[in-house]
Amino acid sequence: MRSLPDWFGIEQAIVDYAAAADALPTFVAATGDAVFGFLTLKQTSACAADVHVMAVRREAQRRGLGRALLSAAETYLRENGIEIVHVKTLSDSVDYPPYAETRAFYLAMGFRPLEEIPQIWGDDNPCLIMVKVLPLPG
Protein backbone atom coordinates (compact mmCIF):
# COMPACT_ATOMS: atom_id res chain seq x y z
CA MET A 1 0.00 0.00 0.00
CA ARG A 2 2.88 2.34 0.71
CA SER A 3 3.87 2.03 -2.97
CA LEU A 4 0.45 3.53 -3.86
CA PRO A 5 0.41 6.95 -2.16
CA ASP A 6 -2.26 8.27 -4.55
CA TRP A 7 -4.67 5.81 -2.92
CA PHE A 8 -3.11 5.06 0.46
CA GLY A 9 -1.56 8.21 1.87
CA ILE A 10 -2.56 7.91 5.53
CA GLU A 11 -0.15 5.81 7.58
CA GLN A 12 -2.69 4.80 10.23
CA ALA A 13 -5.06 3.57 7.52
CA ILE A 14 -2.27 1.42 6.07
CA VAL A 15 -1.58 -0.08 9.51
CA ASP A 16 -5.31 -0.71 10.08
CA TYR A 17 -5.77 -2.33 6.65
CA ALA A 18 -2.75 -4.59 7.23
CA ALA A 19 -4.13 -5.69 10.61
CA ALA A 20 -7.51 -6.39 9.03
CA ALA A 21 -5.88 -8.52 6.33
CA ASP A 22 -4.51 -10.77 9.09
CA ALA A 23 -8.02 -11.36 10.48
CA LEU A 24 -10.34 -11.22 7.45
CA PRO A 25 -10.61 -13.32 4.28
CA THR A 26 -7.77 -12.07 2.08
CA PHE A 27 -6.81 -12.98 -1.47
CA VAL A 28 -3.24 -12.42 -2.69
CA ALA A 29 -1.72 -12.11 -6.16
CA ALA A 30 1.89 -13.23 -5.87
CA THR A 31 4.73 -14.93 -7.65
CA GLY A 32 7.11 -16.61 -5.24
CA ASP A 33 7.80 -14.11 -2.48
CA ALA A 34 6.78 -11.10 -4.60
CA VAL A 35 3.30 -9.81 -3.75
CA PHE A 36 1.68 -7.75 -6.50
CA GLY A 37 -1.76 -7.21 -5.01
CA PHE A 38 -4.33 -8.27 -2.47
CA LEU A 39 -8.01 -7.94 -1.63
CA THR A 40 -9.60 -8.22 1.82
CA LEU A 41 -13.32 -8.85 2.45
CA LYS A 42 -15.40 -7.87 5.44
CA GLN A 43 -18.85 -9.39 5.89
CA THR A 44 -21.32 -6.63 6.78
CA SER A 45 -24.56 -8.64 7.08
CA ALA A 46 -25.90 -12.13 6.53
CA CYS A 47 -26.15 -11.44 2.78
CA ALA A 48 -23.52 -8.77 2.09
CA ALA A 49 -19.78 -8.18 2.23
CA ASP A 50 -17.51 -5.19 1.66
CA VAL A 51 -14.34 -5.08 -0.41
CA HIS A 52 -12.62 -3.74 2.68
CA VAL A 53 -9.38 -2.97 0.87
CA MET A 54 -7.87 -3.81 -2.49
CA ALA A 55 -4.47 -2.82 -3.81
CA VAL A 56 -2.45 -3.76 -6.89
CA ARG A 57 1.07 -2.41 -7.30
CA ARG A 58 1.14 0.34 -9.92
CA GLU A 59 3.53 -1.55 -12.22
CA ALA A 60 1.23 -4.59 -12.14
CA GLN A 61 -2.00 -2.74 -12.86
CA ARG A 62 -3.91 -3.31 -16.11
CA ARG A 63 -2.66 -6.90 -16.35
CA GLY A 64 -5.72 -8.70 -15.01
CA LEU A 65 -4.62 -9.05 -11.39
CA GLY A 66 -7.44 -6.90 -10.02
CA ARG A 67 -9.97 -8.86 -12.05
CA ALA A 68 -8.49 -12.15 -10.83
CA LEU A 69 -8.54 -11.01 -7.20
CA LEU A 70 -12.12 -9.80 -7.43
CA SER A 71 -13.20 -12.95 -9.28
CA ALA A 72 -11.69 -15.16 -6.56
CA ALA A 73 -13.35 -13.06 -3.87
CA GLU A 74 -16.73 -13.25 -5.60
CA THR A 75 -16.44 -17.05 -5.92
CA TYR A 76 -15.70 -17.25 -2.20
CA LEU A 77 -18.66 -15.01 -1.38
CA ARG A 78 -21.09 -16.99 -3.55
CA GLU A 79 -19.90 -20.27 -2.01
CA ASN A 80 -20.62 -18.76 1.41
CA GLY A 81 -24.13 -17.55 0.52
CA ILE A 82 -23.24 -13.88 0.17
CA GLU A 83 -25.22 -12.29 -2.65
CA ILE A 84 -24.25 -8.60 -2.42
CA VAL A 85 -20.74 -7.20 -2.58
CA HIS A 86 -20.10 -3.50 -2.06
CA VAL A 87 -17.14 -1.18 -2.01
CA LYS A 88 -16.50 2.35 -0.76
CA THR A 89 -14.49 4.68 -2.96
CA LEU A 90 -14.02 8.39 -3.53
CA SER A 91 -17.05 9.96 -5.22
CA ASP A 92 -16.81 11.29 -8.76
CA SER A 93 -17.90 14.67 -7.37
CA VAL A 94 -14.16 15.06 -6.62
CA ASP A 95 -11.92 15.39 -9.67
CA TYR A 96 -9.06 13.06 -8.73
CA PRO A 97 -7.75 10.91 -11.62
CA PRO A 98 -6.46 7.95 -9.54
CA TYR A 99 -9.94 7.35 -8.14
CA ALA A 100 -11.51 7.86 -11.56
CA GLU A 101 -9.43 4.80 -12.53
CA THR A 102 -10.71 2.95 -9.46
CA ARG A 103 -14.35 3.73 -10.24
CA ALA A 104 -13.85 2.72 -13.89
CA PHE A 105 -12.43 -0.62 -12.74
CA TYR A 106 -15.40 -1.34 -10.48
CA LEU A 107 -17.87 -0.26 -13.18
CA ALA A 108 -16.17 -2.62 -15.64
CA MET A 109 -16.49 -5.39 -13.05
CA GLY A 110 -20.26 -4.92 -12.81
CA PHE A 111 -20.53 -2.63 -9.78
CA ARG A 112 -23.03 0.21 -9.88
CA PRO A 113 -23.08 3.45 -7.88
CA LEU A 114 -25.57 3.26 -5.03
CA GLU A 115 -25.14 6.35 -2.90
CA GLU A 116 -22.75 9.17 -2.06
CA ILE A 117 -22.34 9.66 1.68
CA PRO A 118 -20.06 12.58 2.61
CA GLN A 119 -20.42 11.90 6.33
CA ILE A 120 -18.28 8.75 6.17
CA TRP A 121 -14.97 10.42 5.29
CA GLY A 122 -15.93 14.11 5.41
CA ASP A 123 -17.12 16.75 2.96
CA ASP A 124 -13.69 16.98 1.28
CA ASN A 125 -13.63 13.21 0.63
CA PRO A 126 -17.20 12.17 -0.17
CA CYS A 127 -17.65 8.41 -0.10
CA LEU A 128 -19.37 6.66 -3.00
CA ILE A 129 -20.81 3.24 -2.23
CA MET A 130 -20.89 0.90 -5.23
CA VAL A 131 -22.72 -2.44 -5.23
CA LYS A 132 -22.88 -5.66 -7.22
CA VAL A 133 -25.39 -8.49 -6.92
CA LEU A 134 -23.83 -11.94 -7.15
CA PRO A 135 -25.80 -14.85 -8.60
CA LEU A 136 -25.74 -17.66 -6.05
CA PRO A 137 -25.00 -21.21 -7.20
CA GLY A 138 -27.92 -23.58 -7.82
C-alpha positions, 0 to 999 in steps of 0.5 A: 500500500505504501507504494500507492500513495495516490490511494493510500496516503494515511499511515494509520489507515495502512496499519489498520488495513494490514491488521484487518488482512490478518483477520479477514478473508484475504486474497493475494496475487503473488509470484514466489515471495513477490506480492503484486496485489491483495483484496480483503473482504469484510462481511457486513450482514448475513447477505452482504460483504464489503471489499474492505481494501484492495491494492495492486502495485502500480507496475502490475495494474492493467494486467488482469490481477485486479480482475483475478482477485475480485473474481476469486473473492466473488467465488468465495462469497457466492460459495458462502451464501453472500449475494451482495458485494459492495465497495467504498471509494471516492465519489466522482464529485471530486476530480481526482484521476487515480480514483476515476481509474478505481471507479472505472475498474469497479464499473467494468467489473459490474458494480453500480453506484448506489449512494454518495455519503459525505459523512463517512470520510468528510465533505472533502472526501465524499464516499461513494458506495458501489454495489454488485449483486452476485448470482448464487449457485444452484 
